[in-house]
Amino acid sequence: MRDFLPVAAQARNLLAPLVPGELDDERARRLYAVHTWSWLTEPGDGVAGRLVAALGHEAALNEVIAGGRDGVAKDAASIGEKEWADARARWLPRLDPDGVRQALEIARRAGLSLLTSEDAGWPAGLEDLGPHAPMLLWVRGDAGALTRTPRSVALVGARAATAYGEHVAIELAADLVAHGVSIVSGAAYGIDGAAHRAALAAGGTTVALLAGGVDRPYPTGHSQLIERVAATGAVVSEVPCGTAPTKWRFLARNRLIAALADATVVVEAGMRSGSLNTAGHAATLARPLGAVPGPVTSAASAGCHRLLREFDARCVTSADDVRELLGAEPQTLFDLAASGAHRTDDTTRVRDAMSFRSWRPTAEIARRSGLAPGDVTGILGLLALDGHVVGGGEGWRRTRHGGGG
């Protein structure tokens, strides 16, 4: 490893523009080893994750290069002989010092940020992936977007989305960001793109996870959209710059989408949609899972219907349903409008005792509601402040403010 890793001063010069905070020699060498591991491994390599967890990045890299002859490293990470041999056979052909260094230089020229688990802005949800957690994240845009809002939702779905699916994705994303929820998705065509665009249009935070390097926007048809996401949010990947997206990396990327979000909602998906893979990761991580129903005749919603039928996904028909997945109190059947969702039972009784057309005196409202006149007077005052009732010489009546009735 002494020959492979650069001297501390060289590592510091390469990494300084990429990382937050002070960069002393020890941290520089450690981060260079972290980056090297991300170069050697494919996303989610559990053997590498176990080895690094047991020994640390630098010592683990040293063991791989030296061959782990004494077996201490393998024993510490509970890695069997065949597993160790297979892992080294995967990793060693990629041990290319020039490639590792060039990837950092590309990242510097692209103005990217490097985030690791030792940084304060590292998303805590990624740790739920255990040994399959990413070694690092490359961020284009604002790394703070990953933890800016208290809640985030993954909106995912089919690339070949219908107008119905895109409409629902737009409505959900716009409503959620208006209530301070960030949107996580994969920047693909169809549902992903609709969710990102709606979040941007509503002035909210959105994060795009890519399967390839963040220096290579994919799909290319979404290059401008990805630029817009990076301008106000973050475009993120765990693979080094220059890495091409592949089918496997898309599937591995989906675990990051599920881990970053507090809940996952599949808006539209066929029976073979990749978004079902994201849903599977969410279920494995015990994250709340929702699915939007569609026409029973639509093949584009068959995957969602399967999630609802076989995987205990919650039925999502509005942003209120998504907020309920996040832990918000469900709204009542009698008043879905926000104006009445927080009212007490006594308030509901007073409102039910009133009319939209006829004026009723306080005593009559009290009689109809079964409450004491003094209690009714206090509740009417609060409703009047919100504009839900109006008082006059003949008594009180309800308004159409906030719906209901």
Secondary structure, 3 states (H helix, E strand, C coil): CCCCCCCHHHHHHHHHHHCCCCCCHHHHHHHHHHHHHHHHCCCCCHHHHHHHHHHCHHHHHHHHHHCCCCCHHHHHCCCCHHHHHHHHHHHHHHCCHHHHHHHHHHHHHHCCEEECCCCCCCCHHHHHHHHHCCCCEEEEECHHHHCCCCEEEEEEECCCCCHHHHHHHHHHHHHHHHCCEEEEECCCCCHHHHHHHHHHHCCCCEEEECCCCCCCCCCHHHHHHHHHHHHHCEEEECCCCCCCCCHHHHHHHHHHHHHHCCEEEEEECCCCCCHHHHHHHHHHCCCCEEECCCCCCCHHHHHHHHHHHHCCCEECCCHHHHHHHCCCCCCCCCCCCHHHHCCCHHHHHHHHCCCCCCCECHHHHHHHHCCCHHHHHHHHHHHHHCCCEEEECCEEEECCCCCCC
